[in-house]
Amino acid sequence: MRETSAEIVAFSDANATWAPDALRKLVRNFGDPDVAYVCGQLKITGDDGRNKEGVYWRYELAVRDAESRLGSVTGGNGSIYAVRRDDYVEVDPRFGHDLSLPYLMVQRGRRAVYEPEALAFEKPTPSNEAEYRRKVRMFEHCWLIVLRGRMLRRLGPLYAVEIVSHRLLRYGSGLLHIALLATSFALVTHGWVYAVVLAAQLLLLLAAGVGVGIARYYVLVSWATVQALWNYLRRGVPATWQVAEGTR
């Protein structure tokens, strides 16, 4: 970014491929002078059914599309995105652009949007367990941004609610589940509603334990947020990471 003089700079991951018209569809959004950042749609291809990331990812994209229609997205996509050079912000290299640039654009009075027709493609990780290891690495950076990235400064009320709901509560989902499980055990004799909630949680854990795909994926990803926080508090977040087996 320091070397280029281009008005718009596009980025991708090393393991992603783009559709032939992806760049054109990505940058057309900069016709709106308020737009500073645009991310495209990543499609997870070649899913053999062992990794349930595709189910989660479709939900994530639906949320992102809704955020963009409301004003700005709360998180981007490292596989396909572009930034107006004049709006680019140099951040701590451990933050990651996909998690930090969208909210930083909004803090500066700009927009960060989603273009679903700009397509990139990646293969999925081979299993839920491999995806768990990838998510732990990702959530380590998320916790760093949450605790040191000043995410809630200079935000409008709607976008602040989105940040809390779609980012902060998501990253804390594992801790929330632990708290809910503990309180359900403590209150189970105080009313039927507590017994029902406890039974639902135990049923989810049982389904994950016997290998029900989406339940196992959900539990692993929720626990990854807890493991990531522990890793962050214990040793911080390195600026680089070693490629783990199963990294897509």
KOLMI-61062 format. One record per residue (C-alpha): residue number from 1; x, y, z. Coordinates in steps of 0.05 Angstrom, whole numbers. Each point is the difference from the previous one (the first is absolute). Example, Ala and Ser with C-alpha at 12.3 -4.5 7.8 and 13.67 -1.06 7.14 Angstrom:
2
- pos_c1_c2_c3
- 1_246_-90_156
- 2_27_69_-13
***
This chain:
248
- pos_c1_c2_c3
- 1_0_0_0
- 2_58_47_14
- 3_29_-12_-70
- 4_-62_2_-43
- 5_-33_63_-27
- 6_-64_-35_-23
- 7_-66_29_22
- 8_-27_-69_21
- 9_40_-60_23
- 10_-29_-71_2
- 11_23_-57_44
- 12_-7_-75_2
- 13_22_-61_39
- 14_55_-45_-29
- 15_-48_-60_-3
- 16_-58_35_-34
- 17_-19_5_-73
- 18_-46_53_-29
- 19_-55_-3_-52
- 20_21_36_-65
- 21_-46_59_12
- 22_11_5_75
- 23_46_60_-1
- 24_-46_41_-44
- 25_-60_-16_44
- 26_40_14_63
- 27_24_70_-19
- 28_-64_25_-31
- 29_-24_14_71
- 30_51_56_5
- 31_-46_41_-46
- 32_-32_19_67
- 33_48_52_29
- 34_-18_-21_71
- 35_25_-71_-10
- 36_72_-12_23
- 37_2_-76_5
- 38_-35_-56_-38
- 39_4_-75_11
- 40_-26_-54_-46
- 41_-31_-67_11
- 42_42_-61_17
- 43_-28_-66_-23
- 44_23_-63_36
- 45_7_-53_-54
- 46_11_-75_0
- 47_-35_-13_66
- 48_-3_-76_10
- 49_-48_5_59
- 50_51_-11_55
- 51_10_74_15
- 52_-63_39_15
- 53_32_68_-12
- 54_-44_10_-61
- 55_-63_3_44
- 56_32_52_45
- 57_28_39_-58
- 58_-68_7_-34
- 59_-27_30_64
- 60_60_46_6
- 61_-10_26_-71
- 62_-74_13_13
- 63_19_42_60
- 64_53_37_-40
- 65_-50_15_-55
- 66_-50_28_50
- 67_54_42_33
- 68_21_30_-66
- 69_-72_18_-17
- 70_-6_36_67
- 71_64_39_-12
- 72_66_-36_12
- 73_25_-70_14
- 74_32_-17_68
- 75_49_-50_-30
- 76_30_-11_-68
- 77_30_-56_-40
- 78_75_-10_-8
- 79_-9_-39_-65
- 80_-27_57_-41
- 81_-3_73_19
- 82_21_69_-23
- 83_16_65_34
- 84_1_72_-24
- 85_73_19_9
- 86_-15_67_32
- 87_-41_-36_53
- 88_50_-56_15
- 89_21_-5_73
- 90_64_-34_22
- 91_-18_-45_59
- 92_37_-47_46
- 93_19_-57_-47
- 94_-31_-49_50
- 95_-69_31_-9
- 96_-15_-23_-71
- 97_-34_44_-51
- 98_-65_-41_-3
- 99_-15_13_73
- 100_28_70_10
- 101_-9_41_-64
- 102_-76_-1_-2
- 103_-11_31_69
- 104_59_47_-9
- 105_-33_26_-64
- 106_-65_13_37
- 107_38_36_57
- 108_26_47_-54
- 109_-69_15_-27
- 110_6_-46_-60
- 111_-36_-64_-23
- 112_23_-72_-4
- 113_-46_-41_-45
- 114_-10_-70_-27
- 115_-4_-19_-74
- 116_-30_-70_-6
- 117_11_-4_-75
- 118_76_7_6
- 119_18_-74_10
- 120_62_-34_28
- 121_8_-74_13
- 122_37_-42_52
- 123_0_-72_20
- 124_-27_-18_69
- 125_42_-28_56
- 126_-5_-76_-2
- 127_-35_-10_67
- 128_-34_36_58
- 129_62_-13_42
- 130_45_34_-51
- 131_-49_58_-3
- 132_4_4_76
- 133_75_12_-3
- 134_-9_53_-54
- 135_-55_34_41
- 136_44_2_62
- 137_54_38_-39
- 138_-53_47_-28
- 139_-33_14_67
- 140_67_16_32
- 141_4_59_-47
- 142_-73_16_14
- 143_13_5_75
- 144_60_44_-13
- 145_-43_48_-40
- 146_-57_-1_51
- 147_47_14_58
- 148_47_49_-34
- 149_-33_23_-64
- 150_-47_53_29
- 151_-58_-28_-41
- 152_-55_41_33
- 153_27_70_-10
- 154_-37_51_-44
- 155_-55_-47_-24
- 156_-72_15_-14
- 157_-51_-36_44
- 158_-22_-50_-53
- 159_70_-20_-20
- 160_21_-4_73
- 161_-57_-50_13
- 162_24_-41_-60
- 163_71_0_26
- 164_-23_-24_69
- 165_-48_-52_-29
- 166_39_-27_-60
- 167_71_7_27
- 168_7_7_75
- 169_-54_-50_19
- 170_24_-47_-54
- 171_71_0_26
- 172_-26_-10_70
- 173_-49_-55_-19
- 174_41_-55_34
- 175_3_39_66
- 176_-74_14_-4
- 177_-15_-74_-10
- 178_43_-19_60
- 179_-37_52_43
- 180_-68_-24_-25
- 181_18_-73_15
- 182_25_17_70
- 183_-61_41_17
- 184_-47_-53_-28
- 185_31_-52_46
- 186_-5_47_59
- 187_-73_17_-13
- 188_-26_-66_-27
- 189_-41_-13_64
- 190_-32_69_-1
- 191_-47_-8_-58
- 192_-16_-40_-63
- 193_28_53_-46
- 194_69_-11_28
- 195_-7_-75_-9
- 196_-21_9_-72
- 197_59_47_-15
- 198_49_-48_33
- 199_-29_-59_-38
- 200_7_38_-66
- 201_73_15_15
- 202_16_-72_20
- 203_-36_-25_-63
- 204_44_46_-42
- 205_63_-26_33
- 206_-23_-72_-8
- 207_-15_11_-74
- 208_70_30_-8
- 209_31_-58_38
- 210_-32_-53_-44
- 211_21_36_-63
- 212_-62_36_-25
- 213_33_46_-51
- 214_-29_69_11
- 215_-4_-9_76
- 216_73_-22_3
- 217_20_59_-44
- 218_-38_49_44
- 219_29_-26_65
- 220_71_-2_-28
- 221_-3_71_-26
- 222_-31_26_65
- 223_55_-34_40
- 224_52_29_-48
- 225_-18_69_26
- 226_17_-22_71
- 227_65_-34_-21
- 228_20_62_-40
- 229_-12_46_60
- 230_42_-45_44
- 231_56_0_-53
- 232_-3_75_-5
- 233_3_11_75
- 234_56_-51_8
- 235_47_18_-56
- 236_-30_56_-42
- 237_-9_-4_-76
- 238_60_-10_-46
- 239_4_42_-63
- 240_12_-63_-40
- 241_-25_-72_6
- 242_23_-68_-24
- 243_-45_-35_-50
- 244_-37_-55_36
- 245_-21_-66_-31
- 246_-67_8_-33
- 247_6_75_-13
- 248_-39_13_-62
***
